[in-house]
């Protein structure tokens, strides 16, 4: 859960804050078909909507955009990729539930400094469709979910690898340096000739020269990069060396790599790369408040409404407070979290950050021994009791989980790249723009 949220929530907050103007049904009927992806079409209006959002975001950040035709191609590439992933999600019956969607919308509104109702009003006042905006958020959540499902199947991490990473983390005291960097990748086909490699290498050298002369690396990434973060200006955010994709992690050095450095061009199996180090900072060990908590979970459904689930948990809470029932026996009899129900609702000692936000925040703020009123998360309705708290650097389980997460994050980009190429090659894709050249692996 934690890794999944980290992976996609920043992207949604960064890219979906600017609502997108909707095109009327009448205008959509007159749209030009830009591409066919299996049985679906991508229209000119789809490109226009995404283009408006990107331009708004980059103007807000004071960043220059590339030539319009380059931006159009990047947008079409992303729309094709998105459509393919949503089609796979549809085939396996993956759907984001309303609670998860509502939680994300609440977070986006909070990041804007608004309540959800104020955020809705803001979108409506701008003449945009809130329903269409919600659909767009749901699609982004679905894409991130299907990526996690598909890529997790492709990544095999052995117990030995996890233990080696745990040893490394312990040896370094988990004191690491973080880098914020922008990445440009120029692909080279696997069977590419020496001439092709030479031409792409020269292009990478020219880009390096432009960056050294002060041109905006993010704008160049949008225009030229064929990497996974192209439309975000190649920005990978803040990452430790352990969290940088293994494909190019070895070009960073904790001590030697500095803010402002340009790394590359250098070649990997995927092509030529350039990395601009935007910033650097050190991190210290974090003292974590761990909680020992227990809960009772009731999931609402067609038969049991949210209101009834909340009433039922309030009844259980009152029975515990009255002394007529114990928390443990009610959890064993009624909780719908099978893992903890058998243990009387006991979740054991844990770092609260592993929980969803509502559960995390409440477990940290509640006094020890108190039983919460019923509250809802994406999993259902809960009552929670924090039995104890402690300050800790880390635990063996937390370190092991962190080690697995680091290894997964390192391998995720390469596997995502390979999977995206596979589903694209297996699909029927027809581009109507004669000037468009489809990227080949």
C-alpha positions as CSV (number, residue, x, y, z in Angstrom):
1,X,0.0,0.0,0.0
2,X,2.7,2.4,1.0
3,X,4.8,1.9,-2.0
4,X,1.9,2.2,-4.3
5,X,0.8,5.5,-2.9
6,X,4.4,6.9,-3.2
7,X,4.6,5.8,-6.6
8,X,1.5,7.6,-8.0
9,X,0.1,10.2,-5.6
10,X,2.9,12.8,-6.4
11,X,2.2,12.4,-10.1
12,X,-1.5,13.1,-9.7
13,X,-0.9,16.1,-7.4
14,X,1.6,17.5,-9.9
15,X,-0.3,16.9,-13.2
16,X,-4.0,17.1,-12.4
17,X,-4.3,20.3,-10.4
18,X,-5.1,22.3,-13.5
19,X,-8.6,21.3,-14.6
20,X,-9.0,20.5,-18.2
21,X,-11.5,22.3,-20.4
22,X,-14.1,20.0,-21.9
23,X,-15.2,19.9,-25.4
24,X,-18.9,19.8,-26.1
25,X,-20.5,16.6,-27.5
26,X,-21.3,18.5,-30.7
27,X,-17.6,19.4,-31.2
28,X,-16.4,15.9,-30.4
29,X,-18.4,14.6,-33.2
30,X,-16.4,16.8,-35.6
31,X,-13.1,15.8,-34.0
32,X,-10.4,14.4,-36.3
33,X,-9.3,10.9,-35.5
34,X,-5.5,11.1,-34.7
35,X,-5.0,7.4,-33.9
36,X,-6.7,4.1,-33.6
37,X,-5.6,1.9,-30.6
38,X,-7.1,-1.6,-31.0
39,X,-10.8,-0.8,-31.0
40,X,-10.6,2.7,-29.7
41,X,-9.8,6.1,-31.2
42,X,-7.8,9.1,-30.0
43,X,-9.2,12.4,-31.1
44,X,-7.8,15.8,-31.7
45,X,-9.7,17.0,-28.7
46,X,-7.9,14.5,-26.5
47,X,-4.6,16.0,-27.5
48,X,-5.9,19.5,-27.1
49,X,-7.0,18.8,-23.5
50,X,-3.7,17.3,-22.4
51,X,-1.7,20.0,-24.2
52,X,-3.6,22.7,-22.3
53,X,-2.9,21.0,-19.0
54,X,0.8,20.7,-19.8
55,X,1.2,24.2,-21.0
56,X,-0.6,25.5,-17.9
57,X,1.6,23.5,-15.7
58,X,4.9,24.6,-17.3
59,X,3.9,28.2,-17.6
60,X,3.1,28.1,-13.9
61,X,6.6,26.8,-13.3
62,X,8.2,29.3,-15.6
63,X,9.6,26.6,-17.8
64,X,10.0,26.8,-21.6
65,X,8.1,24.4,-23.8
66,X,9.5,22.7,-27.0
67,X,8.3,23.2,-30.5
68,X,4.6,22.4,-30.8
69,X,5.1,19.5,-33.2
70,X,7.5,17.8,-30.7
71,X,5.0,18.4,-27.8
72,X,2.2,17.0,-29.9
73,X,4.2,13.8,-30.6
74,X,5.0,13.3,-26.9
75,X,1.4,13.8,-26.0
76,X,0.2,11.3,-28.6
77,X,2.7,8.8,-27.4
78,X,1.4,9.2,-23.8
79,X,-2.3,9.0,-24.9
80,X,-1.5,5.8,-26.8
81,X,0.3,4.3,-23.8
82,X,-2.5,5.3,-21.5
83,X,-5.2,3.8,-23.7
84,X,-3.3,0.5,-23.9
85,X,-3.0,0.3,-20.1
86,X,-6.6,1.2,-19.5
87,X,-7.7,-1.5,-22.0
88,X,-5.7,-4.1,-20.1
89,X,-7.2,-2.9,-16.8
90,X,-10.7,-3.2,-18.3
91,X,-9.9,-6.8,-19.5
92,X,-9.0,-8.0,-16.0
93,X,-11.8,-6.1,-14.4
94,X,-9.7,-3.7,-12.5
95,X,-11.7,-0.7,-11.2
96,X,-10.8,2.0,-8.6
97,X,-13.4,2.0,-5.9
98,X,-15.2,5.2,-4.9
99,X,-13.5,5.3,-1.5
100,X,-10.0,5.3,-3.0
101,X,-11.1,7.9,-5.6
102,X,-12.6,10.1,-2.9
103,X,-9.4,9.9,-0.8
104,X,-7.3,11.0,-3.7
105,X,-9.6,13.9,-4.5
106,X,-9.6,15.0,-0.9
107,X,-5.7,15.0,-1.0
108,X,-5.6,17.0,-4.2
109,X,-8.0,19.6,-2.7
110,X,-6.0,19.7,0.5
111,X,-2.8,20.4,-1.5
112,X,-4.6,23.3,-3.1
113,X,-5.5,24.7,0.3
114,X,-9.2,24.0,-0.3
115,X,-12.0,21.8,0.9
116,X,-13.4,19.3,-1.7
117,X,-16.5,21.5,-2.1
118,X,-14.4,24.6,-2.7
119,X,-12.3,22.6,-5.2
120,X,-15.4,21.5,-7.1
121,X,-16.6,25.1,-7.1
122,X,-13.3,26.3,-8.4
123,X,-13.4,23.9,-11.4
124,X,-17.0,24.8,-12.2
125,X,-16.3,28.5,-12.0
126,X,-13.6,28.1,-14.6
127,X,-16.2,26.6,-16.9
128,X,-14.8,23.1,-16.7
129,X,-16.6,19.8,-16.0
130,X,-15.9,18.3,-12.6
131,X,-17.3,15.0,-13.7
132,X,-14.7,14.8,-16.5
133,X,-12.0,15.8,-14.1
134,X,-13.0,13.0,-11.7
135,X,-12.9,10.6,-14.6
136,X,-9.4,11.7,-15.5
137,X,-8.2,11.2,-11.9
138,X,-9.8,7.7,-11.9
139,X,-7.9,6.9,-15.1
140,X,-4.6,8.0,-13.7
141,X,-5.2,5.9,-10.6
142,X,-6.2,2.9,-12.7
143,X,-3.0,3.3,-14.9
144,X,-0.8,3.3,-11.8
145,X,-2.6,0.3,-10.3
146,X,-2.3,-1.8,-13.5
147,X,1.4,-0.9,-13.7
148,X,1.9,-2.1,-10.2
149,X,0.1,-5.3,-10.8
150,X,1.8,-6.1,-14.1
151,X,5.3,-5.1,-13.2
152,X,5.2,-6.8,-9.8
153,X,4.6,-10.1,-11.7
154,X,7.8,-9.5,-13.7
155,X,10.1,-8.6,-10.8
156,X,11.5,-11.5,-8.8
157,X,13.5,-10.5,-5.7
158,X,15.1,-13.3,-3.8
159,X,15.4,-13.5,0.0
160,X,19.2,-13.4,-0.4
161,X,19.0,-10.1,-2.3
162,X,16.8,-8.6,0.4
163,X,19.2,-9.7,3.1
164,X,22.1,-8.3,1.2
165,X,20.3,-4.9,1.0
166,X,19.4,-5.1,4.7
167,X,23.1,-5.6,5.5
168,X,24.0,-2.7,3.3
169,X,21.5,-0.4,4.9
170,X,22.6,-1.4,8.4
171,X,26.3,-0.9,7.5
172,X,25.6,2.6,6.3
173,X,23.3,3.3,9.2
174,X,20.7,4.3,6.7
175,X,22.4,7.7,6.3
176,X,22.2,8.5,2.7
177,X,22.4,11.4,0.2
178,X,19.5,12.4,-1.9
179,X,19.6,13.7,-5.5
180,X,17.0,15.6,-7.5
181,X,17.8,15.1,-11.2
182,X,16.4,15.4,-14.7
183,X,17.0,12.6,-17.2
184,X,17.1,12.5,-21.0
185,X,17.1,9.2,-22.8
186,X,17.6,8.7,-26.6
187,X,16.6,5.2,-27.5
188,X,18.7,2.9,-29.7
189,X,17.0,-0.1,-31.3
190,X,18.4,-3.4,-30.1
191,X,19.5,-4.3,-33.6
192,X,20.6,-0.8,-34.5
193,X,23.6,-0.4,-36.8
194,X,26.9,1.3,-35.9
195,X,25.8,4.2,-38.0
196,X,22.5,4.6,-36.2
197,X,24.3,4.5,-32.8
198,X,26.8,7.1,-34.0
199,X,24.1,9.5,-35.1
200,X,22.2,9.1,-31.8
201,X,25.5,9.6,-29.9
202,X,26.1,12.8,-31.8
203,X,22.6,14.0,-30.9
204,X,23.3,13.3,-27.2
205,X,26.6,15.3,-27.5
206,X,24.7,18.2,-29.0
207,X,22.1,18.1,-26.2
208,X,24.9,18.1,-23.6
209,X,26.4,21.1,-25.2
210,X,23.1,22.9,-25.1
211,X,22.6,22.1,-21.4
212,X,26.1,23.3,-20.6
213,X,25.3,26.6,-22.4
214,X,22.4,27.1,-20.0
215,X,19.4,25.8,-21.9
216,X,16.6,24.4,-19.7
217,X,17.1,20.7,-19.3
218,X,13.4,20.1,-18.6
219,X,12.3,21.7,-21.8
220,X,14.9,19.6,-23.7
221,X,13.7,16.5,-22.0
222,X,10.1,17.2,-23.2
223,X,11.3,17.8,-26.7
224,X,13.8,15.0,-27.1
225,X,13.7,12.4,-24.3
226,X,12.2,9.0,-25.0
227,X,12.4,8.1,-21.3
228,X,9.5,7.4,-19.0
229,X,9.5,10.9,-17.4
230,X,9.7,12.9,-20.7
231,X,6.5,14.9,-20.2
232,X,7.5,15.7,-16.6
233,X,10.7,17.3,-18.0
234,X,12.7,14.1,-17.1
235,X,12.2,14.9,-13.4
236,X,12.6,11.9,-11.1
237,X,12.2,13.9,-8.0
238,X,14.3,13.3,-4.8
239,X,15.9,9.8,-4.7
240,X,18.7,8.2,-2.8
241,X,21.3,6.2,-4.7
242,X,19.6,3.1,-3.6
243,X,16.3,4.3,-5.1
244,X,17.7,5.4,-8.4
245,X,17.0,2.9,-11.2
246,X,19.7,0.4,-11.3
247,X,20.2,1.1,-15.1
248,X,22.1,4.3,-14.2
249,X,22.5,4.3,-10.4
250,X,26.2,3.6,-10.7
251,X,26.9,7.0,-12.3
252,X,26.1,8.7,-9.0
253,X,28.5,9.1,-6.2
254,X,27.5,10.2,-2.6
255,X,30.6,12.3,-2.3
256,X,31.7,13.3,-5.8
257,X,28.4,14.0,-7.5
258,X,27.4,17.6,-6.9
259,X,24.5,20.0,-7.6
260,X,24.7,21.3,-11.2
261,X,26.7,18.3,-12.5
262,X,25.9,17.0,-16.0
263,X,26.5,13.3,-16.2
264,X,26.9,11.8,-19.7
265,X,26.2,11.1,-22.4
266,X,26.7,7.5,-21.4
267,X,25.3,4.4,-23.0
268,X,23.2,1.5,-21.6
269,X,21.2,-1.3,-23.2
270,X,18.4,1.2,-23.7
271,X,20.3,3.9,-25.5
272,X,22.2,7.1,-24.6
273,X,21.5,9.1,-21.4
274,X,22.1,12.5,-20.0
275,X,21.5,13.4,-16.3
276,X,21.5,16.9,-14.9
277,X,21.8,17.0,-11.1
278,X,19.3,19.7,-10.1
279,X,19.9,19.6,-6.3
280,X,21.5,17.5,-3.6
281,X,20.9,17.1,0.1
282,X,22.0,14.9,3.0
283,X,19.6,12.9,5.2
284,X,20.0,11.7,8.8
285,X,18.5,8.8,10.6
286,X,14.8,9.4,11.4
287,X,13.5,8.5,14.8
288,X,10.1,6.9,14.1
289,X,7.1,6.7,16.4
290,X,5.8,3.2,16.2
291,X,2.4,2.2,17.5
292,X,1.0,-1.0,18.8
293,X,-2.7,-0.9,17.7
294,X,-5.7,-3.1,17.1
295,X,-8.8,-2.4,15.1
296,X,-12.2,-3.8,14.0
297,X,-13.0,-3.5,10.3
298,X,-16.5,-3.6,8.7
299,X,-16.8,-3.3,5.0
300,X,-19.9,-1.7,3.5
301,X,-21.6,-3.3,0.6
302,X,-24.9,-3.5,-1.3
303,X,-26.7,-5.0,1.7
304,X,-24.8,-3.1,4.4
305,X,-24.7,0.7,3.8
306,X,-22.0,3.1,5.1
307,X,-24.5,4.3,7.6
308,X,-25.3,0.8,8.9
309,X,-21.6,-0.1,9.1
310,X,-20.9,3.1,11.1
311,X,-23.8,2.4,13.5
312,X,-22.6,-1.2,13.9
313,X,-19.2,-0.1,14.9
314,X,-20.5,2.5,17.3
315,X,-22.5,-0.3,19.0
316,X,-19.4,-2.4,19.3
317,X,-17.5,0.6,20.7
318,X,-20.2,1.3,23.3
319,X,-20.2,-2.4,24.4
320,X,-16.4,-2.3,25.0
321,X,-16.7,1.0,26.9
322,X,-19.6,-0.5,29.0
323,X,-17.5,-3.6,29.8
324,X,-20.1,-6.0,28.4
325,X,-17.7,-7.1,25.6
326,X,-14.0,-7.0,25.1
327,X,-12.3,-5.5,22.1
328,X,-10.6,-8.8,21.3
329,X,-13.7,-11.0,21.3
330,X,-15.7,-8.5,19.1
331,X,-12.8,-8.4,16.7
332,X,-12.5,-12.2,16.5
333,X,-16.3,-12.4,15.9
334,X,-16.9,-9.5,13.6
335,X,-13.8,-7.9,12.0
336,X,-13.5,-8.4,8.3
337,X,-9.7,-8.1,8.4
338,X,-8.8,-11.8,8.5
339,X,-5.2,-11.2,9.3
340,X,-5.8,-9.3,12.5
341,X,-9.3,-10.7,13.4
342,X,-7.8,-14.1,14.5
343,X,-5.5,-12.1,16.9
344,X,-8.3,-10.1,18.4
345,X,-7.7,-7.2,16.0
346,X,-4.1,-6.9,17.0
347,X,-1.9,-5.3,14.3
348,X,1.3,-5.5,16.3
349,X,4.1,-2.9,16.4
350,X,4.3,-0.9,13.2
351,X,5.4,2.3,11.6
352,X,2.1,4.2,11.0
353,X,3.3,5.4,7.6
354,X,2.6,1.9,6.3
355,X,-1.1,2.6,6.9
356,X,-3.5,4.6,4.7
357,X,-3.6,8.3,5.7
358,X,-6.7,8.4,7.9
359,X,-5.5,5.3,9.9
360,X,-2.0,6.6,10.1
361,X,-2.9,10.1,11.3
362,X,-5.4,8.8,13.9
363,X,-3.0,6.2,15.3
364,X,-0.4,8.9,15.8
365,X,-2.7,11.4,17.4
366,X,-4.8,9.2,19.7
367,X,-3.9,8.8,23.3
368,X,-2.9,5.3,24.4
369,X,-5.8,3.2,25.5
370,X,-8.6,5.4,23.9
371,X,-11.0,3.8,21.5
372,X,-11.8,5.9,18.4
373,X,-15.2,6.7,17.1
374,X,-15.9,4.9,13.8
375,X,-14.0,6.3,10.8
376,X,-13.8,5.4,7.1
377,X,-10.8,4.6,4.9
378,X,-10.6,3.1,1.5
379,X,-10.7,-0.4,3.1
380,X,-14.0,0.2,5.0
381,X,-15.1,1.4,8.4
382,X,-12.9,1.0,11.5
383,X,-12.7,1.5,15.2
384,X,-9.1,1.8,16.5
385,X,-7.4,1.4,19.8
386,X,-3.7,2.3,20.3
387,X,-2.4,0.1,23.1
388,X,1.1,1.5,23.2
389,X,3.6,3.8,21.5
390,X,7.4,3.8,21.3
391,X,10.3,5.7,19.7
392,X,12.5,3.6,17.5
393,X,15.2,4.0,14.9
394,X,13.9,1.0,13.0
395,X,12.9,-2.6,13.4
396,X,14.1,-5.7,11.6
397,X,10.8,-6.0,9.8
398,X,10.8,-2.3,8.8
399,X,14.3,-2.5,7.4
400,X,13.5,-5.6,5.5
401,X,10.4,-4.0,4.0
402,X,12.5,-0.9,3.1
403,X,15.2,-3.2,1.5
404,X,12.5,-4.9,-0.7
405,X,11.0,-1.5,-1.6
406,X,14.4,-0.2,-2.7
407,X,15.2,-3.3,-4.9
408,X,11.7,-3.1,-6.4
409,X,12.0,0.7,-7.1
410,X,15.4,0.1,-8.8
411,X,14.1,-2.5,-11.2
412,X,10.6,-1.0,-11.8
413,X,11.6,1.5,-14.6
414,X,13.4,-1.0,-16.8
415,X,10.6,-3.6,-16.4
416,X,8.0,-0.9,-17.1
417,X,9.8,0.1,-20.2
418,X,10.0,-3.5,-21.4
419,X,6.3,-4.2,-20.7
420,X,5.2,-1.0,-22.4
421,X,7.1,-2.0,-25.5
422,X,5.6,-5.4,-25.4
423,X,2.0,-4.3,-25.2
424,X,2.6,-1.7,-27.8
425,X,4.0,-4.3,-30.2
426,X,1.1,-6.6,-29.6
427,X,-1.5,-3.9,-30.2
428,X,-3.1,-2.6,-33.4
429,X,-2.0,1.0,-33.6
430,X,-2.7,3.2,-36.6
431,X,-1.4,6.8,-36.6
432,X,-3.1,9.1,-39.1
433,X,-0.4,11.8,-39.0
434,X,2.1,11.0,-41.9
435,X,4.8,13.0,-40.1
436,X,4.6,10.9,-37.0
437,X,7.4,8.3,-36.7
438,X,6.5,5.5,-34.1
439,X,9.3,4.7,-31.7
440,X,10.7,1.3,-32.3
441,X,12.5,-0.7,-29.6
